[in-house]
């Protein structure tokens, strides 16, 4: 067991290794922010700006990582439009191997000690009944705001990569990879799709430094006027022959033209050519956020798992 510290690139690779082992046997137990691709995306784009506010603890059995906790503590977040936001609460990403489920109590105790006197939130898998019982025993309750009609909980979706139809783009649009388009275009495509964001060229450099990132699996759609109208990154887990979309986005001026559908189909075909036979993608699951969910369902995805967001008020 190591002492609490910031999350390093070496830690990231260990966490992804645990994600691969859990995915191989109990994929429904992968927690929010703990999948192979989500870990790479979150660490890569944020470690330069937010890394000093991160704390982590790792639990080993022999040489194998079997549990980890990644606490994201109060910090000032700076957005691309020049605005700032002071985050005053704590959030935990974590994963425990199901063969070592009892470690969840140590993870919770460590989180409580690390985020003392802060409001704390966490999003275990709703399928992990044992973990949910332990979080409840430590004073964590269902987060009513997160579970509302417009709440922020996510669901994980999956499909097999058989019979992926050929994508069709409107006249004058074309597919490019990030290797072909370049860093500035790849970052601008994300910012245009997501609006107010913390993503920067420096963040993209961090994403590119993660072990699984491949520029040929980072796909963009270029509009006739040269605008990067849609983008998606695919994260390939070669061990499990699965790939994950994260993130997927389309410029507001180019929505409802079939671009998102086309980039998903093209991405799945690229992932299949790279060796994957299975694909996943996460989206907001609340009733008030139907657009992405219905898009993914329309190209063959079905729900695999969902969050159970929990919260614990600040002490004292």
N, C-alpha and C positions, 0 to 999 in steps of 0.2 A: 504494500500500500504506500502510495506516495503522499507527500504533503500538498496542501492546496497551492495552486500556482496559476499563472495565466495559461491559456490554451495554445500550445505550440503546434507546428506542422507535424512533428512526430506524434503528439497526442492525437491529432486528427486522423492519422493513418491507423492508429490503434482503434479509435472509435469506429472508423469505417470497417475495420476487420471484424469487430463485434457485430456491426450491422449486417455484414455478409453472413456470419454464422447464424444469427437469428432469422434472417431472411430465408436461409436454406431449410429451416425446420418449422418456424412459427411466424410467418411474415405478418400475420395480423397483430402481433405483439410489438411491431416496430412503432416506437413512440413518435409523436410529432417532433420534427426537427432532428430526428435520430436516424433517418434513412441514409443510405450510402451517398446519394446525390445531394440531399438537403444539407448534410454536414459540410460537404465541399463548398457548396454555394454560400452558406452562411459564414463559414470561416474565411473563405477566400475574399469575399467582398467587404467584410467588416473588420478583419483582424488589425489592419493598419490604423483604423480610426477608433475602434471600440475595444481593442484587445486589453488595454490597461484596466478596464472595468470588468473583465472576465475572471472568474475563478473556477478551478476545476479540481476534482479528486478522482483518482483511478483506483479500482480494486482488481487485484490479480489472483488467479489460481494457478500456481506454478508460473509459467511464462505467458499465460493467456489472460488477456483483459476480459473480465466477466461482468464488470459494472463500471459506470462512470457517471459523474454529475458535472454539469457546466452551468454555473450560476452567472447570470447577466445582471449586474448590479447598477445602481443609479449612475447616470452619465448625462452629458449634454450631446444631443444629436443635431447635426448640421445638415440641412437639406440643400438641394441644388438651386433652389430659388432664393437662397440667402437667409431663410428663416431658421430658427433653432427651437428645439424642444428639450426641456429638462425632464428626463425620466427619473421618477422618484421611487419606483417600486422595484421588485426583483422578479426575475423569471428563471425557471430551471428547465433546461433540456437535459435529458438523462436516458440511460438504457441499462437494463439488468438482464443478463442471460437467464432464460427460464429455468435452467438447471441450477441456478444460484439465486432463486427468487427471494430467499430470506435476507439477502443483502439490501433489499429495499428499505428496511428500517434504518440501516447505517446511512444510506443515501439521504433519507429524509432528515435524520438527525444532523448530518453534515450541512445540509441546506439551511435548516433552521438556525444553526450556529453561525453560518456564513452570512446570512441575511437577517441578523438580529434586528428587531425594532423596525422592520420594513414590511409593507404588504407584499405577500409572496403569491405567485401563481405558478402553475405547472399543468401540463396537458398529457396525462398518461393515455394509453390506448384504452378505449371502452371495453375491449375484449379481455383486459387483464384484471380479472375479478380479485385476485389475491392482492395485487398492488393497490387497487382502489380501496380495499378494506383497510390496508395499512395506512394509506394517506388519510382516510377518515379517522382512524385511531389517533393520528397525530394532529387532529384539529382542522384538517382541510375539508372544505365544503364545495359543493357544486357552485360554479360561478354563474349566477343568473343572467348577467349582462352578456357574457360570452355565448350563452345558449339561447338568447332571444332570437326573434325572427330575423334580425339583421346582425346576429352575433358573429364572432370571429373564429369559431371552431372550424376545423378542417376535416375532410374525409380523404382517404387514400383510395384511388381507383386503379384497376388493373385490366389488362387484356392480353391474350396471346397474339403473337405476330404471324398468324396464318391468315391468308386471304386479305391482306391489306390492299385496298383499292388504290389505283393510280391517282395521284393528286392532279387537280386541274386549277390553273391560275387564270385570272382574267387576261385579256390581250394586253401585251406590253409589260406585264410583270414577269420577274424571273427570280429563281432561287440563287442565293449565294451562300458560301460558308463564311464564317468569321475570318478564316485564314485569307480568303479572297477579298473580303470587304475591308479588313483592317480594324485596329482597335477603336479609333474614333467613331467609325460608323456603327460598330457593335454596341458601344456605350450609348450613343445617341438613340439607337433603335430602342434600347431599354428605357431610357428617360422619356422618350416621346410616348411610349406605350403606357408607362406607369405614372407619368406626371411628377408630382412631388416625391422626391426620392433622395436617398443618401448615396447613390451609386456614382462613382467617379472613375476616371482612367486609372487611378491608383488602385481602386477596388477591383477593376477588371484585371490589372496585373496580378493581384492576389489570387483571383479566380484561376487565371492561367497557370499559376504556380502549383495548384493542387494536383496531386498525382493522377486523378482520373480525367482531368480536363483534356479534351481534344478539340482543336479548332475545326476539324472536319466534321464534328458532330455538334457544332454550334451553327445553327441555320438561320438565315435571314431571307426576307422577301423584299426585293427592290422594286419600287413603283416606277412607272415610265419617266417621272420627273427626277429620279435619282434618290428619292426619299426611301429610307429603310422602313418599310411599312409594317413589318411583323418580324418577330424573332423567337427562337426557342433554343435552349441548350439541352442536349441529351447526355446523361451520365451513364456510362457503360460499366456494369459490374460483370466482368468477364467470368468470375468464379461461378456465379449463379446464372449466367447467360440471360441477364435481365438488364433493362435500361430504364432510366427515369427522366421524364421531362421536368426541368426546373431551371429558370422560369419560362413561361410562355406569355407573350403579350403582343398586342396590335395597336398601332397608332389610331387614336380616336377618329381621325378623318378618313380612315380606310377600313373601318369596321363594317360588317354586314355585306362584304363583297366576297366572302368565302376564303379569305386569306388564312385565317386561323385554322380552318378545317384543312386547307391544303398543306400548311406547314406541319400540322400534326401527322398527316398521312405520309408526307415526304420524310419527316423525321423518323417515323416507325420503319419505313423501308430502309433508310440509312442504318438505323440501329440493327435491323435484321441482317443487312449485308455485313455489319461489323461483328456479328456472331450472337446477337441476342435473339431469344425466342419468346420473350415476355416483356411487357412494358408497364410502367406505373406512372401516375400523375396525381398530384394532390390539388384540391380546390376547396374553397369555402363551401361548407355544407348546409348552412342555415337557409331556411325557405326564402328569405329575402335576397339571396344571392344566387339566382338560378342560372345566370348566363354561362359561366364557365362549366358548371356541372352538366348542363344540357348539351353544351358543345362536346364535352368528352363522351357523354353517353352516345351522341350521334355518330361517333367514329368507333364505337364498339367497346368502350370502357364500362365496367360495372364496379360498384362499391366493394372494396375489400375490408376496410377498417375505418374507424373514426375516432376523433378525440373525445376525451371526457374532461373538459377544462375545470380546474379546481382553483380555489383561492383561500388564503388564510390572512385575516386582518393583521395589521401591525400590532405588536404587543405593547401593553402599557397604556 
